[in-house]
């Protein structure tokens, strides 16, 4: 398992479009992807779970990937969050 803390820089947080992009990109990987935010733990491959977490701009989240391609998945997740989803 690999884990990385990161700050959400997207001005609107993980609203519908960026949450959808994130879930879609993470679904390409075989490993489990989990986002921890405050007391919440959600499936990083589920759009509805990500939306339900209400992750705002400036929030610190913890991304965990566990499985055969965990290193590739965590790299892609960090790249997506740091990009601000081009918003």
PyMOL Python script that loads the backbone (N, CA, C, O; Angstrom):
from pymol import cmd

cmd.read_pdbstr("""\
ATOM      1  N   UNK A   1       0.849  -1.185   0.000  1.00  0.00           N
ATOM      2  CA  UNK A   1       0.000   0.000   0.000  1.00  0.00           C
ATOM      3  C   UNK A   1       0.889   1.241   0.000  1.00  0.00           C
ATOM      4  O   UNK A   1       1.897   1.301   0.704  1.00  0.00           O
ATOM      5  N   UNK A   2       0.498   2.219  -0.796  1.00  0.00           N
ATOM      6  CA  UNK A   2       1.167   3.517  -0.810  1.00  0.00           C
ATOM      7  C   UNK A   2       0.146   4.572  -0.434  1.00  0.00           C
ATOM      8  O   UNK A   2      -1.046   4.440  -0.712  1.00  0.00           O
ATOM      9  N   UNK A   3       0.640   5.622   0.203  1.00  0.00           N
ATOM     10  CA  UNK A   3      -0.245   6.681   0.698  1.00  0.00           C
ATOM     11  C   UNK A   3       0.441   8.026   0.490  1.00  0.00           C
ATOM     12  O   UNK A   3       1.657   8.148   0.636  1.00  0.00           O
ATOM     13  N   UNK A   4      -0.362   9.035   0.147  1.00  0.00           N
ATOM     14  CA  UNK A   4       0.184  10.378  -0.046  1.00  0.00           C
ATOM     15  C   UNK A   4      -0.836  11.410   0.414  1.00  0.00           C
ATOM     16  O   UNK A   4      -2.007  11.354   0.039  1.00  0.00           O
ATOM     17  N   UNK A   5      -0.378  12.349   1.231  1.00  0.00           N
ATOM     18  CA  UNK A   5      -1.221  13.497   1.604  1.00  0.00           C
ATOM     19  C   UNK A   5      -1.026  14.573   0.548  1.00  0.00           C
ATOM     20  O   UNK A   5       0.080  14.776   0.047  1.00  0.00           O
ATOM     21  N   UNK A   6      -2.106  15.256   0.217  1.00  0.00           N
ATOM     22  CA  UNK A   6      -2.048  16.294  -0.804  1.00  0.00           C
ATOM     23  C   UNK A   6      -3.145  17.323  -0.530  1.00  0.00           C
ATOM     24  O   UNK A   6      -4.181  17.002   0.051  1.00  0.00           O
ATOM     25  N   UNK A   7      -2.904  18.545  -0.950  1.00  0.00           N
ATOM     26  CA  UNK A   7      -3.868  19.633  -0.806  1.00  0.00           C
ATOM     27  C   UNK A   7      -4.629  19.800  -2.120  1.00  0.00           C
ATOM     28  O   UNK A   7      -4.019  19.858  -3.189  1.00  0.00           O
ATOM     29  N   UNK A   8      -5.944  19.875  -2.045  1.00  0.00           N
ATOM     30  CA  UNK A   8      -6.785  20.079  -3.231  1.00  0.00           C
ATOM     31  C   UNK A   8      -6.651  21.542  -3.657  1.00  0.00           C
ATOM     32  O   UNK A   8      -6.976  22.449  -2.891  1.00  0.00           O
ATOM     33  N   UNK A   9      -6.172  21.764  -4.882  1.00  0.00           N
ATOM     34  CA  UNK A   9      -5.940  23.129  -5.370  1.00  0.00           C
ATOM     35  C   UNK A   9      -7.018  23.615  -6.333  1.00  0.00           C
ATOM     36  O   UNK A   9      -7.062  24.799  -6.667  1.00  0.00           O
ATOM     37  N   UNK A  10      -7.883  22.719  -6.780  1.00  0.00           N
ATOM     38  CA  UNK A  10      -8.952  23.109  -7.682  1.00  0.00           C
ATOM     39  C   UNK A  10      -9.840  24.140  -6.985  1.00  0.00           C
ATOM     40  O   UNK A  10     -10.323  23.870  -5.886  1.00  0.00           O
ATOM     41  N   UNK A  11     -10.072  25.308  -7.580  1.00  0.00           N
ATOM     42  CA  UNK A  11     -10.819  26.379  -6.918  1.00  0.00           C
ATOM     43  C   UNK A  11     -12.203  25.970  -6.408  1.00  0.00           C
ATOM     44  O   UNK A  11     -12.674  26.516  -5.410  1.00  0.00           O
ATOM     45  N   UNK A  12     -12.840  25.044  -7.059  1.00  0.00           N
ATOM     46  CA  UNK A  12     -14.181  24.614  -6.660  1.00  0.00           C
ATOM     47  C   UNK A  12     -14.161  23.297  -5.880  1.00  0.00           C
ATOM     48  O   UNK A  12     -15.218  22.733  -5.596  1.00  0.00           O
ATOM     49  N   UNK A  13     -12.991  22.811  -5.538  1.00  0.00           N
ATOM     50  CA  UNK A  13     -12.904  21.529  -4.844  1.00  0.00           C
ATOM     51  C   UNK A  13     -13.205  20.382  -5.793  1.00  0.00           C
ATOM     52  O   UNK A  13     -13.131  20.546  -7.011  1.00  0.00           O
ATOM     53  N   UNK A  14     -13.540  19.238  -5.252  1.00  0.00           N
ATOM     54  CA  UNK A  14     -13.850  18.082  -6.099  1.00  0.00           C
ATOM     55  C   UNK A  14     -15.351  18.023  -6.370  1.00  0.00           C
ATOM     56  O   UNK A  14     -16.057  17.148  -5.869  1.00  0.00           O
ATOM     57  N   UNK A  15     -15.818  18.975  -7.175  1.00  0.00           N
ATOM     58  CA  UNK A  15     -17.219  18.997  -7.585  1.00  0.00           C
ATOM     59  C   UNK A  15     -17.419  17.999  -8.731  1.00  0.00           C
ATOM     60  O   UNK A  15     -16.520  17.205  -9.007  1.00  0.00           O
ATOM     61  N   UNK A  16     -18.546  18.021  -9.385  1.00  0.00           N
ATOM     62  CA  UNK A  16     -18.947  16.986 -10.335  1.00  0.00           C
ATOM     63  C   UNK A  16     -17.904  16.674 -11.409  1.00  0.00           C
ATOM     64  O   UNK A  16     -17.519  15.515 -11.558  1.00  0.00           O
ATOM     65  N   UNK A  17     -17.445  17.657 -12.147  1.00  0.00           N
ATOM     66  CA  UNK A  17     -16.530  17.372 -13.259  1.00  0.00           C
ATOM     67  C   UNK A  17     -15.198  16.806 -12.779  1.00  0.00           C
ATOM     68  O   UNK A  17     -14.808  15.733 -13.239  1.00  0.00           O
ATOM     69  N   UNK A  18     -14.476  17.480 -11.868  1.00  0.00           N
ATOM     70  CA  UNK A  18     -13.198  16.908 -11.451  1.00  0.00           C
ATOM     71  C   UNK A  18     -13.336  15.575 -10.707  1.00  0.00           C
ATOM     72  O   UNK A  18     -12.470  14.708 -10.822  1.00  0.00           O
ATOM     73  N   UNK A  19     -14.413  15.413  -9.953  1.00  0.00           N
ATOM     74  CA  UNK A  19     -14.628  14.140  -9.271  1.00  0.00           C
ATOM     75  C   UNK A  19     -14.856  13.033 -10.299  1.00  0.00           C
ATOM     76  O   UNK A  19     -14.390  11.908 -10.121  1.00  0.00           O
ATOM     77  N   UNK A  20     -15.570  13.354 -11.364  1.00  0.00           N
ATOM     78  CA  UNK A  20     -15.804  12.385 -12.439  1.00  0.00           C
ATOM     79  C   UNK A  20     -14.528  12.018 -13.166  1.00  0.00           C
ATOM     80  O   UNK A  20     -14.288  10.849 -13.467  1.00  0.00           O
ATOM     81  N   UNK A  21     -13.708  13.025 -13.449  1.00  0.00           N
ATOM     82  CA  UNK A  21     -12.415  12.771 -14.105  1.00  0.00           C
ATOM     83  C   UNK A  21     -11.547  11.898 -13.213  1.00  0.00           C
ATOM     84  O   UNK A  21     -10.943  10.932 -13.679  1.00  0.00           O
ATOM     85  N   UNK A  22     -11.485  12.234 -11.942  1.00  0.00           N
ATOM     86  CA  UNK A  22     -10.664  11.473 -11.003  1.00  0.00           C
ATOM     87  C   UNK A  22     -11.132  10.018 -10.944  1.00  0.00           C
ATOM     88  O   UNK A  22     -10.323   9.101 -11.088  1.00  0.00           O
ATOM     89  N   UNK A  23     -12.430   9.803 -10.733  1.00  0.00           N
ATOM     90  CA  UNK A  23     -12.964   8.446 -10.622  1.00  0.00           C
ATOM     91  C   UNK A  23     -12.722   7.652 -11.909  1.00  0.00           C
ATOM     92  O   UNK A  23     -12.358   6.477 -11.862  1.00  0.00           O
ATOM     93  N   UNK A  24     -12.923   8.294 -13.039  1.00  0.00           N
ATOM     94  CA  UNK A  24     -12.728   7.624 -14.321  1.00  0.00           C
ATOM     95  C   UNK A  24     -11.268   7.217 -14.519  1.00  0.00           C
ATOM     96  O   UNK A  24     -10.982   6.103 -14.956  1.00  0.00           O
ATOM     97  N   UNK A  25     -10.356   8.119 -14.198  1.00  0.00           N
ATOM     98  CA  UNK A  25      -8.934   7.811 -14.346  1.00  0.00           C
ATOM     99  C   UNK A  25      -8.488   6.718 -13.368  1.00  0.00           C
ATOM    100  O   UNK A  25      -7.700   5.845 -13.733  1.00  0.00           O
ATOM    101  N   UNK A  26      -8.981   6.762 -12.146  1.00  0.00           N
ATOM    102  CA  UNK A  26      -8.593   5.756 -11.152  1.00  0.00           C
ATOM    103  C   UNK A  26      -9.182   4.388 -11.481  1.00  0.00           C
ATOM    104  O   UNK A  26      -8.609   3.364 -11.108  1.00  0.00           O
ATOM    105  N   UNK A  27     -10.314   4.360 -12.172  1.00  0.00           N
ATOM    106  CA  UNK A  27     -10.956   3.098 -12.533  1.00  0.00           C
ATOM    107  C   UNK A  27     -10.120   2.293 -13.526  1.00  0.00           C
ATOM    108  O   UNK A  27     -10.338   1.093 -13.690  1.00  0.00           O
ATOM    109  N   UNK A  28      -9.179   2.939 -14.179  1.00  0.00           N
ATOM    110  CA  UNK A  28      -8.298   2.250 -15.128  1.00  0.00           C
ATOM    111  C   UNK A  28      -7.301   1.334 -14.425  1.00  0.00           C
ATOM    112  O   UNK A  28      -6.720   0.447 -15.051  1.00  0.00           O
ATOM    113  N   UNK A  29      -7.106   1.545 -13.139  1.00  0.00           N
ATOM    114  CA  UNK A  29      -6.119   0.772 -12.390  1.00  0.00           C
ATOM    115  C   UNK A  29      -6.783  -0.395 -11.674  1.00  0.00           C
ATOM    116  O   UNK A  29      -7.950  -0.329 -11.287  1.00  0.00           O
ATOM    117  N   UNK A  30      -6.013  -1.465 -11.508  1.00  0.00           N
ATOM    118  CA  UNK A  30      -6.527  -2.657 -10.829  1.00  0.00           C
ATOM    119  C   UNK A  30      -6.558  -2.495  -9.317  1.00  0.00           C
ATOM    120  O   UNK A  30      -7.360  -3.143  -8.643  1.00  0.00           O
ATOM    121  N   UNK A  31      -5.700  -1.644  -8.776  1.00  0.00           N
ATOM    122  CA  UNK A  31      -5.584  -1.505  -7.322  1.00  0.00           C
ATOM    123  C   UNK A  31      -6.799  -0.787  -6.727  1.00  0.00           C
ATOM    124  O   UNK A  31      -7.552  -0.117  -7.434  1.00  0.00           O
ATOM    125  N   UNK A  32      -6.968  -0.942  -5.427  1.00  0.00           N
ATOM    126  CA  UNK A  32      -7.996  -0.195  -4.694  1.00  0.00           C
ATOM    127  C   UNK A  32      -7.490   1.233  -4.486  1.00  0.00           C
ATOM    128  O   UNK A  32      -6.314   1.440  -4.186  1.00  0.00           O
ATOM    129  N   UNK A  33      -8.372   2.206  -4.644  1.00  0.00           N
ATOM    130  CA  UNK A  33      -8.027   3.611  -4.432  1.00  0.00           C
ATOM    131  C   UNK A  33      -8.995   4.167  -3.385  1.00  0.00           C
ATOM    132  O   UNK A  33     -10.213   4.100  -3.547  1.00  0.00           O
ATOM    133  N   UNK A  34      -8.431   4.712  -2.319  1.00  0.00           N
ATOM    134  CA  UNK A  34      -9.234   5.252  -1.232  1.00  0.00           C
ATOM    135  C   UNK A  34      -8.828   6.691  -0.967  1.00  0.00           C
ATOM    136  O   UNK A  34      -7.640   7.014  -0.956  1.00  0.00           O
ATOM    137  N   UNK A  35      -9.810   7.553  -0.755  1.00  0.00           N
ATOM    138  CA  UNK A  35      -9.557   8.939  -0.369  1.00  0.00           C
ATOM    139  C   UNK A  35     -10.036   9.104   1.064  1.00  0.00           C
ATOM    140  O   UNK A  35     -11.177   8.776   1.391  1.00  0.00           O
ATOM    141  N   UNK A  36      -9.159   9.612   1.910  1.00  0.00           N
ATOM    142  CA  UNK A  36      -9.531   9.929   3.292  1.00  0.00           C
ATOM    143  C   UNK A  36      -9.572  11.451   3.418  1.00  0.00           C
ATOM    144  O   UNK A  36      -8.632  12.154   3.048  1.00  0.00           O
ATOM    145  N   UNK A  37     -10.683  11.930   3.949  1.00  0.00           N
ATOM    146  CA  UNK A  37     -10.883  13.366   4.151  1.00  0.00           C
ATOM    147  C   UNK A  37     -11.592  13.547   5.485  1.00  0.00           C
ATOM    148  O   UNK A  37     -12.714  13.076   5.668  1.00  0.00           O
ATOM    149  N   UNK A  38     -10.949  14.215   6.394  1.00  0.00           N
ATOM    150  CA  UNK A  38     -11.445  14.358   7.768  1.00  0.00           C
ATOM    151  C   UNK A  38     -11.716  12.974   8.326  1.00  0.00           C
ATOM    152  O   UNK A  38     -10.804  12.148   8.382  1.00  0.00           O
ATOM    153  N   UNK A  39     -12.930  12.703   8.734  1.00  0.00           N
ATOM    154  CA  UNK A  39     -13.289  11.397   9.296  1.00  0.00           C
ATOM    155  C   UNK A  39     -13.858  10.449   8.237  1.00  0.00           C
ATOM    156  O   UNK A  39     -14.289   9.341   8.555  1.00  0.00           O
ATOM    157  N   UNK A  40     -13.854  10.892   6.981  1.00  0.00           N
ATOM    158  CA  UNK A  40     -14.497  10.142   5.911  1.00  0.00           C
ATOM    159  C   UNK A  40     -13.480   9.346   5.104  1.00  0.00           C
ATOM    160  O   UNK A  40     -12.382   9.824   4.819  1.00  0.00           O
ATOM    161  N   UNK A  41     -13.858   8.146   4.745  1.00  0.00           N
ATOM    162  CA  UNK A  41     -13.050   7.281   3.889  1.00  0.00           C
ATOM    163  C   UNK A  41     -13.937   6.870   2.723  1.00  0.00           C
ATOM    164  O   UNK A  41     -14.971   6.235   2.930  1.00  0.00           O
ATOM    165  N   UNK A  42     -13.541   7.230   1.475  1.00  0.00           N
ATOM    166  CA  UNK A  42     -14.387   6.939   0.313  1.00  0.00           C
ATOM    167  C   UNK A  42     -13.615   6.213  -0.778  1.00  0.00           C
ATOM    168  O   UNK A  42     -12.389   6.286  -0.859  1.00  0.00           O
ATOM    169  N   UNK A  43     -14.361   5.520  -1.602  1.00  0.00           N
ATOM    170  CA  UNK A  43     -13.814   4.818  -2.757  1.00  0.00           C
ATOM    171  C   UNK A  43     -13.437   5.848  -3.823  1.00  0.00           C
ATOM    172  O   UNK A  43     -14.296   6.582  -4.311  1.00  0.00           O
ATOM    173  N   UNK A  44     -12.160   5.902  -4.180  1.00  0.00           N
ATOM    174  CA  UNK A  44     -11.682   6.869  -5.166  1.00  0.00           C
ATOM    175  C   UNK A  44     -12.072   6.545  -6.591  1.00  0.00           C
ATOM    176  O   UNK A  44     -11.767   7.308  -7.507  1.00  0.00           O
ATOM    177  N   UNK A  45     -12.747   5.417  -6.793  1.00  0.00           N
ATOM    178  CA  UNK A  45     -13.212   5.045  -8.121  1.00  0.00           C
ATOM    179  C   UNK A  45     -14.707   5.311  -8.281  1.00  0.00           C
ATOM    180  O   UNK A  45     -15.283   5.017  -9.328  1.00  0.00           O
ATOM    181  N   UNK A  46     -15.328   5.862  -7.256  1.00  0.00           N
ATOM    182  CA  UNK A  46     -16.772   6.096  -7.264  1.00  0.00           C
ATOM    183  C   UNK A  46     -17.080   7.592  -7.265  1.00  0.00           C
ATOM    184  O   UNK A  46     -16.798   8.298  -6.296  1.00  0.00           O
ATOM    185  N   UNK A  47     -17.653   8.053  -8.349  1.00  0.00           N
ATOM    186  CA  UNK A  47     -18.023   9.464  -8.474  1.00  0.00           C
ATOM    187  C   UNK A  47     -18.923   9.898  -7.321  1.00  0.00           C
ATOM    188  O   UNK A  47     -18.677  10.933  -6.701  1.00  0.00           O
ATOM    189  N   UNK A  48     -19.954   9.125  -7.031  1.00  0.00           N
ATOM    190  CA  UNK A  48     -20.899   9.509  -5.985  1.00  0.00           C
ATOM    191  C   UNK A  48     -20.239   9.548  -4.605  1.00  0.00           C
ATOM    192  O   UNK A  48     -20.559  10.414  -3.791  1.00  0.00           O
ATOM    193  N   UNK A  49     -19.329   8.623  -4.343  1.00  0.00           N
ATOM    194  CA  UNK A  49     -18.632   8.622  -3.052  1.00  0.00           C
ATOM    195  C   UNK A  49     -17.759   9.858  -2.901  1.00  0.00           C
ATOM    196  O   UNK A  49     -17.707  10.464  -1.830  1.00  0.00           O
ATOM    197  N   UNK A  50     -17.075  10.230  -3.976  1.00  0.00           N
ATOM    198  CA  UNK A  50     -16.215  11.417  -3.937  1.00  0.00           C
ATOM    199  C   UNK A  50     -17.061  12.668  -3.721  1.00  0.00           C
ATOM    200  O   UNK A  50     -16.708  13.526  -2.912  1.00  0.00           O
ATOM    201  N   UNK A  51     -18.164  12.772  -4.436  1.00  0.00           N
ATOM    202  CA  UNK A  51     -19.057  13.926  -4.267  1.00  0.00           C
ATOM    203  C   UNK A  51     -19.611  14.001  -2.851  1.00  0.00           C
ATOM    204  O   UNK A  51     -19.719  15.085  -2.278  1.00  0.00           O
ATOM    205  N   UNK A  52     -19.959  12.853  -2.291  1.00  0.00           N
ATOM    206  CA  UNK A  52     -20.538  12.814  -0.946  1.00  0.00           C
ATOM    207  C   UNK A  52     -19.551  13.283   0.123  1.00  0.00           C
ATOM    208  O   UNK A  52     -19.969  13.721   1.196  1.00  0.00           O
ATOM    209  N   UNK A  53     -18.259  13.198  -0.154  1.00  0.00           N
ATOM    210  CA  UNK A  53     -17.251  13.629   0.815  1.00  0.00           C
ATOM    211  C   UNK A  53     -17.172  15.150   0.924  1.00  0.00           C
ATOM    212  O   UNK A  53     -16.628  15.660   1.903  1.00  0.00           O
ATOM    213  N   UNK A  54     -17.703  15.892  -0.058  1.00  0.00           N
ATOM    214  CA  UNK A  54     -17.717  17.367  -0.051  1.00  0.00           C
ATOM    215  C   UNK A  54     -16.317  17.941   0.169  1.00  0.00           C
ATOM    216  O   UNK A  54     -16.097  18.718   1.098  1.00  0.00           O
ATOM    217  N   UNK A  55     -15.391  17.559  -0.677  1.00  0.00           N
ATOM    218  CA  UNK A  55     -13.998  17.999  -0.548  1.00  0.00           C
ATOM    219  C   UNK A  55     -13.844  19.365  -1.202  1.00  0.00           C
ATOM    220  O   UNK A  55     -14.072  19.516  -2.402  1.00  0.00           O
ATOM    221  N   UNK A  56     -13.461  20.347  -0.417  1.00  0.00           N
ATOM    222  CA  UNK A  56     -13.349  21.741  -0.857  1.00  0.00           C
ATOM    223  C   UNK A  56     -11.909  22.106  -1.215  1.00  0.00           C
ATOM    224  O   UNK A  56     -10.970  21.384  -0.881  1.00  0.00           O
ATOM    225  N   UNK A  57     -11.755  23.230  -1.894  1.00  0.00           N
ATOM    226  CA  UNK A  57     -10.432  23.769  -2.210  1.00  0.00           C
ATOM    227  C   UNK A  57      -9.669  24.037  -0.912  1.00  0.00           C
ATOM    228  O   UNK A  57     -10.227  24.559   0.053  1.00  0.00           O
ATOM    229  N   UNK A  58      -8.402  23.676  -0.904  1.00  0.00           N
ATOM    230  CA  UNK A  58      -7.562  23.890   0.262  1.00  0.00           C
ATOM    231  C   UNK A  58      -7.610  22.754   1.265  1.00  0.00           C
ATOM    232  O   UNK A  58      -6.880  22.770   2.256  1.00  0.00           O
ATOM    233  N   UNK A  59      -8.458  21.773   1.020  1.00  0.00           N
ATOM    234  CA  UNK A  59      -8.570  20.632   1.926  1.00  0.00           C
ATOM    235  C   UNK A  59      -7.380  19.691   1.748  1.00  0.00           C
ATOM    236  O   UNK A  59      -6.896  19.475   0.637  1.00  0.00           O
ATOM    237  N   UNK A  60      -6.924  19.138   2.869  1.00  0.00           N
ATOM    238  CA  UNK A  60      -5.886  18.118   2.807  1.00  0.00           C
ATOM    239  C   UNK A  60      -6.565  16.760   2.763  1.00  0.00           C
ATOM    240  O   UNK A  60      -7.386  16.431   3.620  1.00  0.00           O
ATOM    241  N   UNK A  61      -6.212  15.978   1.753  1.00  0.00           N
ATOM    242  CA  UNK A  61      -6.745  14.627   1.636  1.00  0.00           C
ATOM    243  C   UNK A  61      -5.587  13.644   1.650  1.00  0.00           C
ATOM    244  O   UNK A  61      -4.439  14.002   1.386  1.00  0.00           O
ATOM    245  N   UNK A  62      -5.909  12.420   1.957  1.00  0.00           N
ATOM    246  CA  UNK A  62      -4.936  11.338   1.985  1.00  0.00           C
ATOM    247  C   UNK A  62      -5.393  10.333   0.941  1.00  0.00           C
ATOM    248  O   UNK A  62      -6.493   9.789   1.043  1.00  0.00           O
ATOM    249  N   UNK A  63      -4.562  10.083  -0.057  1.00  0.00           N
ATOM    250  CA  UNK A  63      -4.896   9.118  -1.096  1.00  0.00           C
ATOM    251  C   UNK A  63      -4.126   7.837  -0.821  1.00  0.00           C
ATOM    252  O   UNK A  63      -2.910   7.864  -0.632  1.00  0.00           O
ATOM    253  N   UNK A  64      -4.831   6.722  -0.797  1.00  0.00           N
ATOM    254  CA  UNK A  64      -4.219   5.417  -0.576  1.00  0.00           C
ATOM    255  C   UNK A  64      -4.491   4.535  -1.785  1.00  0.00           C
ATOM    256  O   UNK A  64      -5.616   4.470  -2.280  1.00  0.00           O
ATOM    257  N   UNK A  65      -3.458   3.863  -2.250  1.00  0.00           N
ATOM    258  CA  UNK A  65      -3.610   2.899  -3.329  1.00  0.00           C
ATOM    259  C   UNK A  65      -3.012   1.582  -2.858  1.00  0.00           C
ATOM    260  O   UNK A  65      -1.923   1.553  -2.284  1.00  0.00           O
ATOM    261  N   UNK A  66      -3.728   0.499  -3.102  1.00  0.00           N
ATOM    262  CA  UNK A  66      -3.297  -0.806  -2.631  1.00  0.00           C
ATOM    263  C   UNK A  66      -3.574  -1.853  -3.700  1.00  0.00           C
ATOM    264  O   UNK A  66      -4.726  -2.162  -4.002  1.00  0.00           O
ATOM    265  N   UNK A  67      -2.502  -2.392  -4.267  1.00  0.00           N
ATOM    266  CA  UNK A  67      -2.650  -3.424  -5.288  1.00  0.00           C
ATOM    267  C   UNK A  67      -1.463  -3.465  -6.218  1.00  0.00           C
ATOM    268  O   UNK A  67      -0.449  -2.807  -5.985  1.00  0.00           O
ATOM    269  N   UNK A  68      -1.596  -4.239  -7.269  1.00  0.00           N
ATOM    270  CA  UNK A  68      -0.472  -4.515  -8.166  1.00  0.00           C
ATOM    271  C   UNK A  68       0.083  -3.277  -8.875  1.00  0.00           C
ATOM    272  O   UNK A  68       1.285  -3.206  -9.128  1.00  0.00           O
ATOM    273  N   UNK A  69      -0.763  -2.312  -9.196  1.00  0.00           N
ATOM    274  CA  UNK A  69      -0.305  -1.112  -9.908  1.00  0.00           C
ATOM    275  C   UNK A  69      -0.454   0.146  -9.044  1.00  0.00           C
ATOM    276  O   UNK A  69      -0.731   1.233  -9.550  1.00  0.00           O
ATOM    277  N   UNK A  70      -0.264  -0.025  -7.744  1.00  0.00           N
ATOM    278  CA  UNK A  70      -0.474   1.072  -6.790  1.00  0.00           C
ATOM    279  C   UNK A  70       0.428   2.270  -7.044  1.00  0.00           C
ATOM    280  O   UNK A  70      -0.002   3.410  -6.867  1.00  0.00           O
ATOM    281  N   UNK A  71       1.674   2.036  -7.455  1.00  0.00           N
ATOM    282  CA  UNK A  71       2.595   3.159  -7.675  1.00  0.00           C
ATOM    283  C   UNK A  71       2.172   4.004  -8.873  1.00  0.00           C
ATOM    284  O   UNK A  71       2.253   5.232  -8.832  1.00  0.00           O
ATOM    285  N   UNK A  72       1.726   3.352  -9.926  1.00  0.00           N
ATOM    286  CA  UNK A  72       1.235   4.087 -11.093  1.00  0.00           C
ATOM    287  C   UNK A  72      -0.034   4.864 -10.745  1.00  0.00           C
ATOM    288  O   UNK A  72      -0.213   6.004 -11.173  1.00  0.00           O
ATOM    289  N   UNK A  73      -0.904   4.238  -9.971  1.00  0.00           N
ATOM    290  CA  UNK A  73      -2.169   4.878  -9.593  1.00  0.00           C
ATOM    291  C   UNK A  73      -1.938   6.106  -8.714  1.00  0.00           C
ATOM    292  O   UNK A  73      -2.555   7.148  -8.934  1.00  0.00           O
ATOM    293  N   UNK A  74      -1.058   5.992  -7.726  1.00  0.00           N
ATOM    294  CA  UNK A  74      -0.817   7.139  -6.832  1.00  0.00           C
ATOM    295  C   UNK A  74      -0.172   8.283  -7.610  1.00  0.00           C
ATOM    296  O   UNK A  74      -0.468   9.450  -7.353  1.00  0.00           O
ATOM    297  N   UNK A  75       0.707   7.957  -8.557  1.00  0.00           N
ATOM    298  CA  UNK A  75       1.325   8.999  -9.382  1.00  0.00           C
ATOM    299  C   UNK A  75       0.280   9.747 -10.205  1.00  0.00           C
ATOM    300  O   UNK A  75       0.316  10.974 -10.303  1.00  0.00           O
ATOM    301  N   UNK A  76      -0.649   8.998 -10.796  1.00  0.00           N
ATOM    302  CA  UNK A  76      -1.700   9.617 -11.603  1.00  0.00           C
ATOM    303  C   UNK A  76      -2.639  10.441 -10.725  1.00  0.00           C
ATOM    304  O   UNK A  76      -3.051  11.534 -11.113  1.00  0.00           O
ATOM    305  N   UNK A  77      -2.977   9.925  -9.554  1.00  0.00           N
ATOM    306  CA  UNK A  77      -3.860  10.655  -8.641  1.00  0.00           C
ATOM    307  C   UNK A  77      -3.246  11.979  -8.228  1.00  0.00           C
ATOM    308  O   UNK A  77      -3.927  13.004  -8.218  1.00  0.00           O
ATOM    309  N   UNK A  78      -1.966  11.968  -7.888  1.00  0.00           N
ATOM    310  CA  UNK A  78      -1.276  13.199  -7.487  1.00  0.00           C
ATOM    311  C   UNK A  78      -1.192  14.171  -8.655  1.00  0.00           C
ATOM    312  O   UNK A  78      -1.379  15.375  -8.481  1.00  0.00           O
ATOM    313  N   UNK A  79      -0.912  13.651  -9.836  1.00  0.00           N
ATOM    314  CA  UNK A  79      -0.861  14.496 -11.033  1.00  0.00           C
ATOM    315  C   UNK A  79      -2.202  15.187 -11.259  1.00  0.00           C
ATOM    316  O   UNK A  79      -2.242  16.384 -11.545  1.00  0.00           O
ATOM    317  N   UNK A  80      -3.293  14.446 -11.133  1.00  0.00           N
ATOM    318  CA  UNK A  80      -4.627  15.015 -11.341  1.00  0.00           C
ATOM    319  C   UNK A  80      -4.939  16.096 -10.311  1.00  0.00           C
ATOM    320  O   UNK A  80      -5.393  17.181 -10.672  1.00  0.00           O
ATOM    321  N   UNK A  81      -4.702  15.813  -9.050  1.00  0.00           N
ATOM    322  CA  UNK A  81      -5.012  16.787  -7.986  1.00  0.00           C
ATOM    323  C   UNK A  81      -4.154  18.039  -8.141  1.00  0.00           C
ATOM    324  O   UNK A  81      -4.660  19.154  -8.014  1.00  0.00           O
ATOM    325  N   UNK A  82      -2.863  17.867  -8.413  1.00  0.00           N
ATOM    326  CA  UNK A  82      -1.972  19.022  -8.568  1.00  0.00           C
ATOM    327  C   UNK A  82      -2.294  19.862  -9.793  1.00  0.00           C
ATOM    328  O   UNK A  82      -1.995  21.055  -9.821  1.00  0.00           O
ATOM    329  N   UNK A  83      -2.900  19.253 -10.807  1.00  0.00           N
ATOM    330  CA  UNK A  83      -3.228  19.992 -12.035  1.00  0.00           C
ATOM    331  C   UNK A  83      -4.404  20.944 -11.840  1.00  0.00           C
ATOM    332  O   UNK A  83      -4.618  21.848 -12.648  1.00  0.00           O
ATOM    333  N   UNK A  84      -5.167  20.736 -10.764  1.00  0.00           N
ATOM    334  CA  UNK A  84      -6.374  21.551 -10.560  1.00  0.00           C
ATOM    335  C   UNK A  84      -7.439  21.245 -11.576  1.00  0.00           C
ATOM    336  O   UNK A  84      -8.408  21.994 -11.700  1.00  0.00           O
ATOM    337  N   UNK A  85      -7.282  20.150 -12.317  1.00  0.00           N
ATOM    338  CA  UNK A  85      -8.234  19.714 -13.329  1.00  0.00           C
ATOM    339  C   UNK A  85      -8.469  20.798 -14.381  1.00  0.00           C
ATOM    340  O   UNK A  85      -9.557  20.906 -14.946  1.00  0.00           O
ATOM    341  N   UNK A  86      -7.425  21.602 -14.635  1.00  0.00           N
ATOM    342  CA  UNK A  86      -7.456  22.646 -15.672  1.00  0.00           C
ATOM    343  C   UNK A  86      -8.608  23.623 -15.489  1.00  0.00           C
ATOM    344  O   UNK A  86      -9.209  24.079 -16.462  1.00  0.00           O
ATOM    345  N   UNK A  87      -8.912  23.943 -14.229  1.00  0.00           N
ATOM    346  CA  UNK A  87      -9.980  24.923 -13.979  1.00  0.00           C
ATOM    347  C   UNK A  87      -9.395  26.201 -13.434  1.00  0.00           C
ATOM    348  O   UNK A  87     -10.131  27.149 -13.159  1.00  0.00           O
TER     349      UNK A  87
END
""", "prot")
cmd.dss("prot")
cmd.show_as("cartoon", "prot")
cmd.util.cbc("prot")
cmd.orient("prot")
